[in-house]
């Protein structure tokens, strides 16, 4: 994999990558199968499990950071439920997503790991640490909220999706299932010089129909009651120009988890890809801060 230059697209700086590491479909007993990429890293290195955001895939969220992180860590990333080639379940539940993380670790023979989550992936990371404290060694939370429904506009947004999801019933899952069933078994390889085409293919592998029940479920998340009980090394990457996740809420979350280090990046909610030149060094710093405390 190579990242020796960047391309500016309007206000965005995107790394010009000409190779993407391949993965495989991994069967998780009793749960289903998902697409997993496992990059070994140095011998005896800590393991990072990277968890992507909503309407994304694992590779689309994290591809700019893989070269940098793989210098120091074993990297595992996978498509979450109803995203890309992730598990297709009867319902999308955040608790199931958290348990999927441990199931992937079990299948790969990983005992303890650091969850590195972005937005939805950060929510899943928090839940994994809460539900499986014996497995999660640390947390790196990027552009992550600890709750959603606080302001009246947020309540209206998420309750609207909940009402729509209840009205539509199984239909979004049926439509999303048709797209998932029509996908090639494995993602297409990146053709050098065709990063945009590859990225659009990854983006389109997640059905828009799946977003209604997913957003309805995400809107119910609130870690207020147990956030301060987390006792693992934690770093929070705060996206200081974020219009989706209020900055003050990211700061509140960091302040609520004892001993958390804060790592600001002057970028918005799509920093992972569209401001990778700023985001990746800060992510690397945050991971190093957690690894130093393991």
PEFEN-V296974 format. One record per pair of residues at least 12 apart in sequence whose ideal C-beta (glycine too) atoms are under 10 Angstrom apart, sorted by the first residue. I is the first residue (numbers start at 1). GAP is how many residues later the second one is. D is the distance in whole Angstrom. If there is no record, write none. Layout:
I	GAP	D
I	GAP	D
This chain:
1	16	7
1	17	8
1	18	4
1	19	7
1	20	6
1	38	9
1	62	8
1	65	6
1	66	5
1	69	8
1	189	9
2	13	9
2	14	9
2	15	7
2	16	5
2	17	6
2	65	8
2	190	9
3	12	5
3	13	7
3	14	5
3	15	9
3	16	9
3	60	9
3	61	7
3	62	10
3	63	9
3	64	5
3	65	8
3	273	9
3	277	9
4	12	8
4	13	9
4	14	9
4	63	10
5	12	9
5	13	10
6	58	9
6	270	8
6	271	6
7	188	8
7	189	9
8	269	10
9	187	8
9	265	8
10	264	9
11	257	10
11	263	8
11	264	9
12	255	10
12	256	10
12	258	8
12	261	8
12	262	4
12	263	7
12	264	9
12	265	10
13	51	10
13	254	10
13	260	10
13	261	7
13	262	7
13	263	7
13	264	5
13	265	8
14	50	8
14	181	7
14	182	8
14	185	8
14	259	7
14	260	7
14	261	9
14	262	7
14	263	9
15	48	8
15	49	5
15	50	9
15	52	9
15	180	8
15	258	9
15	261	5
15	262	7
15	265	8
16	176	10
16	177	9
16	179	7
17	46	6
17	47	7
17	49	9
17	50	8
17	173	7
17	175	9
17	178	6
17	181	9
17	182	10
17	259	10
18	172	7
18	173	9
18	174	4
18	175	7
18	176	9
18	177	8
19	44	10
19	48	10
19	170	9
19	171	6
19	173	8
20	17	9
20	39	6
20	40	10
20	43	6
20	46	8
20	167	8
20	168	10
20	169	7
20	170	4
20	175	9
20	178	7
20	182	9
21	16	6
21	17	9
21	18	6
21	38	8
21	42	9
21	45	7
21	46	10
21	49	9
21	54	9
21	56	9
21	169	10
22	13	10
22	15	7
22	37	10
22	164	7
22	165	8
22	167	7
22	168	10
23	12	6
23	13	5
23	14	4
23	15	7
23	16	9
23	35	8
23	36	8
23	53	10
23	54	8
23	55	8
23	56	9
23	62	9
23	163	8
23	164	8
24	12	6
24	13	8
24	14	8
24	161	10
24	162	8
25	53	10
25	54	10
25	60	7
25	160	7
25	161	7
26	12	9
26	52	7
26	77	9
26	78	7
26	81	6
26	82	8
27	76	10
27	80	8
28	50	9
28	59	7
28	71	9
28	72	7
28	74	10
28	75	4
28	76	7
28	78	8
28	79	6
29	74	8
29	77	9
29	78	8
30	73	8
31	50	9
31	56	6
31	58	8
31	65	8
31	68	8
31	69	6
31	72	6
31	73	9
31	76	10
32	49	8
32	54	8
32	55	4
32	56	6
32	57	7
32	64	10
32	68	9
32	71	9
33	52	8
33	53	9
33	54	7
33	55	9
33	74	10
34	24	9
34	44	5
34	45	5
34	46	8
34	47	8
34	49	9
34	50	8
34	51	6
34	52	5
34	53	5
34	54	10
34	66	7
34	69	9
34	70	7
34	73	10
35	22	8
35	23	7
35	24	8
35	42	9
35	43	6
35	44	5
35	48	10
35	49	6
35	50	4
35	51	7
35	148	10
35	150	9
35	151	7
35	152	7
35	170	9
36	22	8
36	40	7
36	41	7
36	42	4
36	43	8
36	49	9
36	68	6
36	71	8
36	72	8
37	13	9
37	21	7
37	22	7
37	25	9
37	26	10
37	29	8
37	38	8
37	39	7
37	40	5
37	41	7
37	42	10
37	150	10
38	36	8
38	37	7
38	38	5
38	39	8
38	40	9
38	66	9
38	70	6
38	72	9
39	27	7
39	28	10
39	30	8
39	31	5
39	34	9
39	35	7
39	36	4
39	37	8
39	38	8
40	30	8
40	33	10
40	34	6
40	35	8
41	28	8
41	29	5
41	30	8
41	31	7
41	32	5
41	33	4
41	34	6
41	35	10
42	28	9
42	29	8
42	30	7
42	31	8
42	32	8
43	31	9
44	30	9
45	24	10
45	25	9
45	26	9
45	27	6
45	28	5
45	29	5
45	30	9
45	246	9
46	26	8
46	27	5
46	28	7
46	66	8
46	67	8
46	68	6
46	91	7
46	92	8
46	241	9
46	244	9
46	245	5
46	248	6
47	26	7
47	27	4
47	28	8
47	29	6
47	58	8
47	61	8
47	63	5
47	64	9
47	65	8
47	66	4
47	67	7
47	90	9
48	14	10
48	17	10
48	21	6
48	22	9
48	24	9
48	25	5
48	26	7
48	27	6
48	28	7
48	29	9
48	65	7
48	66	5
48	67	8
48	68	5
48	90	9
48	92	8
48	239	7
48	242	9
48	243	9
49	25	9
49	26	8
49	27	5
49	28	7
49	29	8
49	52	6
49	53	10
49	55	7
49	56	7
49	59	9
49	61	8
49	64	5
49	65	7
49	66	6
49	67	7
49	68	9
49	72	9
49	75	10
49	76	8
49	79	8
49	86	10
49	87	9
50	12	5
50	15	8
50	16	9
50	19	8
50	23	10
50	25	6
50	26	7
50	27	4
50	28	8
50	64	10
50	65	8
50	66	5
50	67	8
50	68	8
50	71	7
50	75	10
50	90	9
50	92	10
50	233	10
51	25	10
51	26	8
51	27	8
51	29	7
51	46	8
51	47	10
51	49	10
51	50	7
51	64	6
51	65	7
51	66	4
51	67	7
51	68	9
51	69	8
51	70	3
51	71	7
51	72	9
51	73	5
51	74	6
51	77	8
51	90	10
51	91	10
52	25	7
52	26	9
52	27	8
52	28	7
52	31	7
52	32	9
52	34	10
52	65	8
52	66	6
52	67	8
52	68	7
52	69	5
52	72	9
52	154	10
52	220	8
53	27	9
53	30	9
53	64	8
53	65	5
53	66	4
53	67	5
53	68	6
53	69	8
53	70	9
53	71	10
53	89	9
53	90	7
53	91	9
53	191	10
53	216	8
53	217	9
53	219	7
53	220	10
54	26	9
54	29	8
54	64	10
54	65	6
54	66	4
54	67	9
54	69	9
54	152	9
54	156	10
54	157	7
54	160	6
54	161	7
54	164	7
54	190	10
55	28	7
55	64	10
55	65	9
55	148	8
55	151	6
55	152	10
55	153	8
55	155	9
55	156	6
55	159	8
55	160	9
56	23	9
56	24	9
56	27	7
56	28	8
56	62	8
56	63	8
56	64	8
56	65	9
56	146	8
56	147	7
56	149	10
56	150	7
56	214	10
56	216	8
56	217	9
57	20	9
57	21	9
57	22	5
57	23	9
57	26	6
57	27	4
57	28	8
57	29	8
57	130	8
57	142	10
57	144	10
57	145	5
57	146	8
57	148	6
57	149	7
58	18	9
58	19	4
58	20	5
58	21	5
58	22	8
58	25	8
58	26	7
58	27	9
58	28	9
58	63	9
58	144	9
59	18	7
59	19	10
59	20	8
59	25	8
59	128	7
59	131	9
59	139	9
59	140	9
59	143	6
59	146	10
60	19	10
60	23	9
60	24	8
60	127	10
60	138	9
60	139	6
60	140	10
60	141	9
60	142	4
60	143	6
60	145	9
60	146	9
60	212	9
60	213	7
61	16	8
61	18	10
61	22	10
61	56	10
61	57	6
61	58	9
61	59	10
61	60	7
61	81	10
61	141	9
61	209	10
61	211	5
61	212	7
62	13	8
62	15	6
62	54	8
62	56	8
62	59	9
62	210	7
62	211	9
62	218	10
62	221	9
63	14	9
63	127	9
63	132	9
63	135	9
63	136	8
63	139	9
63	209	9
63	210	8
63	213	9
64	207	10
64	208	7
64	209	6
64	210	9
64	211	10
64	212	4
64	213	9
64	215	8
64	216	6
64	219	9
65	12	10
65	51	9
65	53	10
65	207	7
65	208	10
65	211	7
65	214	8
65	215	5
65	216	10
65	218	6
65	219	8
65	222	9
66	214	10
67	213	9
68	208	10
68	212	5
68	213	8
68	215	8
68	216	5
68	219	9
69	47	8
69	211	8
69	214	8
69	215	7
69	218	7
71	213	9
72	212	8
72	215	8
72	216	7
72	219	7
73	40	10
73	41	8
73	43	9
73	211	10
73	214	7
73	215	10
73	218	7
74	34	9
74	36	8
74	39	9
75	41	9
76	25	9
76	28	7
76	29	8
76	32	6
76	34	7
76	37	7
76	40	10
77	27	9
77	39	9
77	44	10
78	22	8
78	23	9
78	25	10
78	26	5
78	29	10
78	30	10
79	21	10
79	108	9
79	123	10
79	126	8
79	127	8
80	12	9
80	14	10
80	16	10
80	17	6
80	20	7
80	21	9
80	40	7
80	41	7
80	44	7
80	126	10
80	134	9
81	12	8
81	13	9
81	15	7
81	16	6
81	19	7
81	43	10
81	129	9
81	133	8
82	15	10
82	90	9
82	91	8
82	94	6
82	95	9
82	98	8
82	124	7
82	125	8
82	127	9
82	128	4
82	129	9
82	131	8
82	132	6
83	14	10
83	37	9
83	93	10
83	97	10
83	122	8
83	123	5
83	124	9
83	127	8
83	128	10
83	131	8
84	96	8
84	99	8
84	103	8
84	118	7
84	119	9
84	120	10
84	121	5
84	122	6
84	123	10
85	95	7
85	98	6
85	99	9
85	100	8
85	101	8
85	102	7
85	120	7
85	121	10
86	14	8
86	94	8
86	119	10
86	120	9
86	124	10
87	13	7
87	16	9
87	93	10
88	85	8
88	88	8
88	89	6
88	92	6
88	93	8
88	122	9
89	84	8
90	80	8
90	83	7
91	74	10
91	79	9
91	82	8
91	122	7
91	126	8
92	73	9
92	80	9
92	81	8
92	84	10
92	118	7
92	119	10
92	120	10
92	121	5
92	122	5
92	123	10
92	124	8
92	125	5
92	126	9
93	120	10
93	124	6
93	127	10
94	26	9
94	29	7
94	30	7
94	32	10
94	33	6
94	120	9
94	123	6
94	124	7
94	126	8
94	127	6
95	29	10
95	32	7
95	33	10
95	35	10
95	36	7
95	122	10
96	28	10
96	31	10
96	121	10
97	23	8
97	24	9
97	26	8
97	27	5
97	28	10
97	30	7
97	31	8
97	117	10
97	120	9
98	17	9
98	25	9
98	26	6
98	27	8
98	28	8
98	29	4
98	30	4
98	31	9
98	32	8
98	33	5
98	34	7
98	38	10
99	25	10
99	28	9
99	29	8
99	32	7
99	33	8
100	24	8
100	28	9
101	12	8
101	14	7
101	16	9
101	20	10
101	23	7
101	24	8
101	26	9
101	27	5
101	28	10
101	30	9
101	31	8
101	34	8
101	35	8
102	26	7
102	29	8
102	30	5
102	32	10
102	33	6
102	34	9
105	23	10
105	27	9
105	30	7
105	31	10
106	29	9
110	25	9
111	23	9
111	24	7
111	26	9
112	22	8
112	23	6
112	24	8
112	25	4
112	26	9
112	120	10
112	182	8
113	15	9
113	22	7
113	23	7
113	24	6
113	25	8
114	15	10
114	22	7
114	23	6
114	24	4
114	25	7
114	26	6
114	118	9
114	119	8
114	120	10
114	121	10
114	173	7
114	176	6
114	177	7
114	180	7
115	12	9
115	13	5
115	14	7
115	17	10
115	20	9
115	21	6
115	22	9
115	23	8
115	24	5
115	25	7
115	26	8
115	117	9
115	119	10
115	175	10
116	22	9
116	23	8
116	24	4
116	25	8
116	26	7
116	119	9
116	121	9
116	167	8
116	170	8
116	171	7
116	174	9
117	12	10
117	22	8
117	23	7
117	24	6
117	25	7
117	26	9
117	27	6
118	22	9
118	23	8
118	24	5
118	25	6
118	26	7
118	119	9
118	121	10
118	151	9
118	153	9
118	154	6
118	161	10
118	165	9
119	22	9
119	23	7
119	24	5
119	25	6
119	26	8
119	99	9
119	120	9
119	123	9
119	125	8
119	126	7
119	150	7
119	151	10
119	153	9
120	23	10
120	24	9
120	25	10
120	94	8
120	95	10
120	97	10
120	98	6
120	101	9
121	20	9
121	21	8
121	22	9
121	23	8
121	151	10
122	17	8
122	18	9
122	19	4
122	20	6
122	21	7
122	22	3
122	23	8
122	24	9
122	114	9
122	115	9
122	123	9
122	128	9
122	131	9
123	18	9
123	21	7
123	22	7
123	23	8
123	24	10
123	25	9
123	95	7
123	98	5
123	100	8
124	20	10
124	94	10
124	97	10
125	13	10
125	14	6
125	15	8
125	16	6
125	17	9
125	19	7
125	109	10
126	13	7
126	15	7
126	18	7
126	19	10
126	20	7
126	95	8
126	97	5
126	100	9
126	101	7
126	104	8
126	108	10
126	127	8
126	131	9
127	94	8
127	96	8
127	99	10
129	12	10
129	94	10
129	97	10
129	100	10
129	101	6
129	102	9
129	103	6
129	105	9
129	128	9
130	93	7
130	96	6
130	97	9
130	99	8
130	100	7
133	96	9
133	97	8
133	98	8
133	99	8
136	94	9
136	96	6
137	95	6
137	96	8
137	153	8
137	154	9
137	156	9
137	157	5
138	94	5
138	95	4
138	96	7
138	97	8
138	149	9
138	151	9
138	152	4
138	153	7
138	154	10
138	155	7
138	156	6
139	91	7
139	93	6
139	94	7
139	95	4
139	96	7
139	97	8
139	118	8
139	121	9
139	147	10
139	151	7
140	93	9
140	94	8
140	95	5
140	96	8
140	97	7
140	121	10
140	123	9
140	143	7
140	146	5
140	147	6
140	148	10
140	149	8
140	150	6
140	151	9
141	93	7
141	94	7
141	95	5
141	96	7
141	97	9
141	109	8
141	112	7
141	113	8
141	116	9
141	119	9
141	145	9
142	93	9
142	94	8
142	95	4
142	96	8
142	97	7
142	103	10
142	108	9
142	121	9
142	123	9
142	127	10
142	129	8
142	130	7
142	137	8
142	140	9
142	141	7
142	144	8
143	93	10
143	94	7
143	95	8
143	96	4
143	99	6
143	101	8
143	102	5
143	104	10
143	107	7
143	122	9
143	124	9
143	125	9
143	126	6
143	127	9
143	128	7
143	129	8
143	136	9
144	92	7
144	93	8
144	94	9
144	95	9
144	101	7
144	105	9
144	106	7
144	109	7
144	110	9
145	73	9
145	76	8
145	77	10
145	78	9
145	97	10
145	99	9
145	100	5
145	101	8
145	104	5
145	105	7
145	107	9
145	108	7
146	75	8
146	76	7
146	77	4
146	78	7
146	80	10
146	81	5
146	99	10
146	103	7
146	104	9
146	106	7
146	107	4
146	108	9
146	110	7
146	111	9
147	72	10
147	73	10
147	74	7
147	75	4
147	76	7
147	77	6
147	80	9
147	102	7
147	105	9
147	106	9
148	67	10
148	70	7
148	71	5
148	72	8
148	73	6
148	74	7
148	97	9
148	101	9
149	70	6
149	71	8
149	72	9
149	73	7
150	72	9
150	74	10
150	96	9
150	99	8
151	95	8
151	98	10
154	65	8
154	92	9
154	95	10
155	64	9
157	58	8
157	62	7
158	57	7
158	58	7
158	59	10
158	60	8
158	61	3
158	62	8
158	63	10
159	57	9
159	60	7
160	52	10
160	55	9
160	56	9
160	59	9
161	50	8
161	51	6
161	52	8
161	53	9
161	54	4
161	55	4
161	56	9
161	57	9
161	58	6
162	50	9
162	51	9
162	53	9
162	54	4
162	55	9
162	57	6
162	58	8
163	53	8
164	48	5
164	49	9
164	51	9
164	52	7
165	46	10
165	47	5
165	48	5
165	49	9
165	50	8
165	51	4
165	52	8
165	54	10
166	46	10
166	47	9
166	50	8
167	45	9
168	41	9
168	44	6
168	45	8
168	48	10
169	44	10
170	43	9
171	38	8
171	41	9
171	42	10
172	35	8
172	36	9
172	37	4
172	38	6
172	39	8
172	40	5
172	41	6
172	42	9
172	44	10
173	34	9
173	36	8
173	37	7
173	39	10
173	40	7
174	35	8
175	32	6
175	33	9
175	34	4
175	35	8
175	37	10
176	30	8
176	31	4
176	32	8
176	33	5
176	34	4
176	35	9
176	36	9
176	37	9
176	38	9
177	30	8
177	32	9
177	33	9
178	29	8
178	31	9
179	25	8
179	26	8
179	27	8
179	28	4
179	29	9
179	30	8
179	31	9
180	25	8
180	26	9
180	27	7
180	30	9
183	18	10
183	21	9
183	22	6
183	24	10
184	17	10
184	21	9
187	14	7
187	15	7
187	18	7
188	13	6
188	14	9
188	17	10
190	12	10
199	74	8
223	30	8
223	33	8
223	34	10
224	28	10
224	29	10
224	32	8
226	30	10
227	25	9
227	26	7
227	28	10
227	29	5
227	30	6
227	31	10
228	27	9
228	28	5
228	29	7
228	30	7
229	27	10
229	28	9
229	29	9
230	26	9
230	27	5
230	28	8
230	29	10
230	30	9
231	26	9
231	27	7
231	28	9
232	25	8
232	26	10
232	27	9
232	28	10
232	58	8
232	61	9
232	62	9
233	24	10
233	26	7
233	27	9
233	28	9
233	56	8
233	57	5
233	58	8
233	59	8
233	60	4
233	61	6
234	19	9
234	20	8
234	23	5
234	24	8
234	25	7
234	26	4
234	27	7
234	52	9
234	55	9
234	56	7
234	59	9
235	19	9
235	22	10
235	24	10
235	25	7
235	26	5
235	27	8
235	28	6
235	47	10
235	48	9
235	50	8
235	51	4
235	52	7
235	53	9
235	54	5
235	55	5
235	56	10
235	58	9
236	14	6
236	15	8
236	17	6
236	18	4
236	19	9
236	21	8
236	24	6
236	25	7
236	26	6
236	27	7
236	28	9
236	50	8
237	13	9
237	17	10
237	24	10
237	25	8
237	26	5
237	27	8
237	28	6
237	30	10
237	34	8
237	35	10
237	42	8
237	45	6
237	46	6
237	48	9
237	49	5
237	50	9
238	12	5
238	13	7
238	15	9
238	16	7
238	24	6
238	25	7
238	26	5
238	27	7
238	28	10
238	29	10
238	44	9
238	48	10
239	25	8
239	26	6
239	27	9
239	28	6
239	29	6
239	30	6
239	31	9
239	32	5
239	33	9
239	36	9
239	39	10
239	40	8
239	43	10
240	24	5
240	25	7
240	26	5
240	27	7
240	28	9
240	31	10
241	24	9
241	25	6
241	26	6
241	27	5
241	28	8
241	30	8
241	34	9
242	23	10
242	25	8
242	26	5
242	27	5
242	28	9
242	29	8
243	25	6
243	26	6
244	24	8
244	25	4
244	26	9
245	23	10
245	24	6
247	17	9
250	12	9
250	14	9
251	13	9
259	34	8
260	29	10
260	30	10
261	24	9
261	25	7
261	28	5
261	29	8
261	31	10
261	32	9
262	24	9
262	27	10
263	18	10
263	19	5
263	20	8
263	21	10
263	22	6
263	23	4
263	24	10
263	25	10
263	26	7
264	18	7
265	13	5
265	14	5
265	15	9
265	16	9
265	17	4
265	18	8
265	20	10
265	21	9
266	12	6
266	13	10
266	16	9
267	12	6
267	15	9
271	12	9
